[in-house]
Amino acid sequence: MEDTLTKEQTVTSADHSEWQDWLRLSLTPHIGLQTQHRLVTIFGSPTAVFAQSGAPLLAHLSEAQAKALQLYPPDWDAVLARTRAWLAQSQKGVQQAIWTWNHDSYPTALRELDDPPLLLFAQGQTDRPCWQGVAVVGSRNPTPQGKENAKAFAAQLQQAGCCIVSGLAMGIDAAAHVGALQQPDPQRCVTVAVVGTGLDQVYPRQHHALAQQVAQHGWLLSELPPGTPPLPHHFPMRNRLIAGLSQGVLVVEAALKSGSLITADMALSQGKEVFAIPGSIHSVLSRGCHALLRQGAKLVENAQDVLEELPVYSSSLADTSLREKNAPLTDSKQQALLKALGHDPQTLEMLLLDSDLTLDEALIAMQSLIDTGRVAQMPGGLYQQLC
């Protein structure tokens, strides 16, 4: 097969490093991920794949696929320049890394996928491990209580030793990252944001500061090279990585048709646990969670409900304060308030009628419940039980 590379497309050997061949193979048109991995398995490396021509390739590929391997991908020079520029970026306390599939830092959990990326772009604390990942996902337009639930669950799970995985999107994703970052641990990655763009940009733009905080205490992760814009089909792709990095997926609030349910389905197909927080039967954003519950997802009311289902969870991981927070109440007035509150938002006036407490007793008991994270105060004078 004749060589079709032009002078402008040629990369000099002085510029060459191994990740470039992995990137080139990942971007080669007409060759899917599974075929890419098959070629690497057969020939030993992407570099060896590109050294082949004629019969060896045609034994495993169509003529069109074999020809595509003899060409550099579209806009290759620009992709390469952007990737080099991104790698050279200097940020205080933040590392940029490319993890090829055979790299020691490539997450083991993702290697087990049916279609793992050939390479990953990572930014942040790339030398810190992501232990016991739990995905927290949900609506981009959640209720105020949904955001509080996501933040509270993420904070408690992170304190118990979990790494919170989400997608940096508006709503529940952002709240989950914020919760995980409340008490960062300098010894480990506390949160991973898997994004649907190249890591030289932030989407949505409003989350630039949040992305910087994630990079200071965890990872930003993408299978897309720098310069890749936020195209719609990128987000279902990244959802499989969110599920893949996690031992379980917690859906906080979701409509019946949402990306969160796609992530949950992917988790189920990977043999992972799926958890859902129940909500009001009158809320559209509860319907996705209720559908998951009908399909066998575990109903959870607190972080301990999630932790006890994780395969590698042990009592030594759980923070003492978390266990105390979830311990049975002994205060009768607080018990009366929680019983009256149930799982739907209530005003203090309604709680007084249902609990037979005086105003002073209810105010003192309610403040204690808020301080310990069992109840949140919502706009409009409403109170909502969190766990």
N, C-alpha and C positions, 0 to 999 in steps of 0.2 A: 504493500500500500504506500503510495507516494506521500512524502512529507508536505503538509499543507500549511505549515507555520510561516508567517511573514516575518520580515525583519523587525517590524514594530511589535509583534506579538512575542518575540523571543525574550526570555528572561535569562540574564547572564548568570553563570555559575557562581559568581561572586555574591550575587544577591540571594542565592537559593538557600532555603532551609526546609526541613521536612514538612512543616505544617502547610507550606504552599501547595504541595502535591495533594495533601488531604483536602485542602480548600478547593483546589481545581477539580478534583474528582467529585466533590459534593455539589459543585455548580455545573457539571457537565450535563447538557440537555439530553433528554430521552433515556436517561439511566436513573432508575429509582433507587431508593436507599437500600432495599434488600439486594438488588443487583450489585450495587457498589460494594456492599459487604462481601458478597459472594466472590467478586473479583479480587478483593484484598485477601480473602482466605485462599483462593486458588494460586495467586501469584506472589503473595507474601507482603506486599505493601503497595500503596498508590504509585510510588516511584517505579516499582517493577511493572505495574499495570501499564503505565505510560511508555515503558520501554518495549512493549509488545507491538507487533504489527502483523497484519495478514492472518494466516491460519490459526495461530494460538488464540487470537481474539474472536475470530469467526466461529471457533468451536464452542463459544459460550455466549456470543452476542449476535444480534442481527447486523446486517451490513451497515445500516444507518447508525446503529449504536457504536459499532467499531469505528466508523468514520468520525463520529462525534468526539471520540477519545483522542483523535489526532489533531483536534482543533482546541485552541484555548476558548474558554467560555466567553460569551458576549461581555464587552466592557472589562475584560480581565485586567488590563493595565490600571484602570481606575479603581477596581476592587482591591487590587494589590496595594496601590498607593494609599488608599483609605485605611486598609488594615495595618500597614506599617505605621502610618501616622497615629492610629489609635494605640498601638502597642507602645509607641514612644511617648505617649502622654505622661506627664509627671503630675501626680496628685499626692499630697501629703497623706501618708498612711494608707494608700489605696494601691493595689496591684492590678495590672492588666495581664491576662494570661489566655493562651489558646491551649485547650486540652484536646489532643487528638484521641481517637478511640483507644489507642494502645498506650496512652500516657498514664502514669501512675495516679495522677490526680483526677482522672476522669471518674465521675461517681459510679461506683459499682452497681447501684440500683438501676441506673440508666442503661448500663451494658446489658441488662437482662430483658430490655424491651425487645419486641419483635422487629422494631425499626429504629434503633438508636441512632442519633446523629453521628456522622463521621467525625465531627469535631464540634467543640463547644467554645464559646467566647465567655470568659469570666472576668468580672471586675469586682474588686473589694478585698476581703480578707481571705485570699485564695489559699492561704496556708492553714486555715482553720477548718476543722471537719464539720460537716452537717450531720449531726447525730439525730436519729429517731425523728425523721421528718413527719410532720402532720400538715396537710394542706387545709387552709381555711379559705373558702370561696363563697361567693354569693352575688347578689344583685349589684349592678352599678348604680341603682337608684333605690337604696334601701330606706326603710323607716329609721328615724333616730334611734329607736330601740334596737333595731338590727345592727346598726353600727356599734352601739354600746356592747351588744352581745359578742360581736366579732372581736372587739378590742379586749373585752374581759376574758373570753376563752383563750385568745392568743397569748395574753399576758400570763395566765395561769399555766397553760401548757408549756410555755417557754421557761417559766420558773421551775417547772418539774423536769426540765432537761430536754425538751423537744425543740427542734428547729422548725419554725413556722414558714411554710411554703405558700406563696400566692403569686398573683400576676401583676401587681402594681397598678391595677385598673382603679377607676373611681369606685367609691362605695365600700363594699365589704372588703375587697382586697386591700385597699389602703388602710382601713381600720385594723385589719389583721396585722399588717406590718407595723403600724403605730403601737399596737398592743405588745408585740414581741420586742419592740425597742425600748419599752418603759424601764426595764432593768437589764441592760446588756451584760453579757458575760465575756470578759476579755480572753477566755480560753477556748471559745467555740463560736461557730457561726450561729447566730440566733434567728436569722431569717434569710430566706432566699426569695428574690423576685425574679421569676422567669418571664421574660418579656417577648413581645412579638415584633421587635424592631432590632436593628443593629444597636450595639451598646454605645455608639457615639451620639445617640440621641435619646431623649426621654419622651415617652408617650403614656398618658397625656402630659402636656407641658407643665400643667399645674403641679405635677409631682416631682419637679426637679429637686427641690429641697429634700423630699422624702427619699428619692433615689440616692442622694448623697449620704443620707443617714444610714440607709441599707448598706451602702458600700463601706461605711465606716465600721459596721458591726456584723456584716454578713456578706452575701454575694448578690450581684446582678448577673443573670445567666441568660444566654441566647444561643441558638444554633444558627442564627443569621449573621452574616458578616457586616462590619461597619458600613453605614450608608444605606442599609435596607430600611425602607419606609414602613409605616404601620398599615399594611394591606389586610383586608378582611380575612383572607384565607390563612394568614399567619397565626391567628389566635387559636383556632382549633388545633393547629399543629403544636403550639406551645402548651396546650392543655394536657397533652399526653405526657409532657415532661414534668408538669406540676404533679400529676398523678404518680408518675414513675419515681419521683424523688421521695414520695411519701409512703408511710406505712398505712395511712388512713386519710380519708378526705372528709372534712366536716363542712356541710352545706348549711349556712346560717339562714339566709333568706333567698328565695329564687322563684321566679315565675315558671310556668309549666314548660315553656320553650326558652331555654337560656344556656349560655356557655357553661354555667356551673353544673348543670345536669349532664352535659357532655363530659366534663371532667369526672363526675361521679361514675358515669357509664364506663369510661376508660379505666378508672380505678377498679371497678368490678371485673372488667375483662382481664386485668392484671392480677386478680386474686387479692385485692386490697380491701380493707374495711371501709364502709361508708357510713357516716353519721349524719343525722339531721336534727335540727332544733325545731320543735313544733311551734305553731303560732295560731293566731285566731282563724277560725273557719271563714271569717268574712274578709280576710286579707288576700289579695291576689298574690302577694309575695310569700305567702305560706303554702301555696298550692304545689309548688315544686318540691318543697320539703315533705309535704304530706304524701305526694306521689311516691317519693323515695321510701317513705316509711311503709307504705302499702306493699312495696316491692321487697321489703326485708331489711332496709337500712335500720341501724340502731337509733332509737330515740334517746337523745341525751339532754340532760338538764343542767349538767355541770361538767367541769373539765375532768373530774375523776371518772365519769362515765366513759370518756374517751380513753383515758390512760389505761384503764383496766382491760381494754381490748387489744392494746398494742402488743405485738409478739415479744418485743425485747424489754417491755416495761417491768421494772422491779420496784419494790417499795423503797429501796435506797435512793432511787432517782427523785422521788416525790419530795418536794420542799415541805418542811414541817408546817409553814404558814399556810400552804395550800390545803393540807389535810385539816388544819384547824378551821379554815374557812368553810370547808365542806362537812365538818362534823355536825352531828345533830344539835339543834339549839336546846338549851336548858332554860332560857328565859321565857316564862309563860306569856308575857306581853308581846315579845317578838314572835313567838309561835302563833299567837292569835292574829297578829297583823299578816303574817305570811299566809295563814289559812284563808283569811278574808281576801287577800290579794290574788291568789291563784296565779294564772299565767297571762291574764289580760290587764292592760293598763287601767288603773283606778285612781280616782281623786281621794284625797284624805277624808273628805266628807262621807264618801261612800264606804270607806274603810271603817270610819267611826260607827256607822250604822250596823255594819256586819260583825264588828269585833267586841262591842260593848265596852270599849276603852274610853277613858276621858281624853280630852284634847291633849293635856300635858303628858299623860302616859303614852299616847300614840306618837307624839312628837319625839319624845326621848327614845322610844323603841325604834321608830323609823330612822332616826339619825344613826343609831347603832348598826342597823341593817345596811344603811348606805355606806358607813365607814368600813364595814367588813366585806363590802362588795356583793352582798346578797340582793340588794335592791338599788335601782338607779332612778333618779329624779328626771322626768322628761318635761319638755315644753308643755305649757298649758296646765300646770299643776298636777300632772299625772305621775304615778309611781308604777314601776315595772319590776317584777321579780327577775333576777338574772340567773340564779342557779339554785 
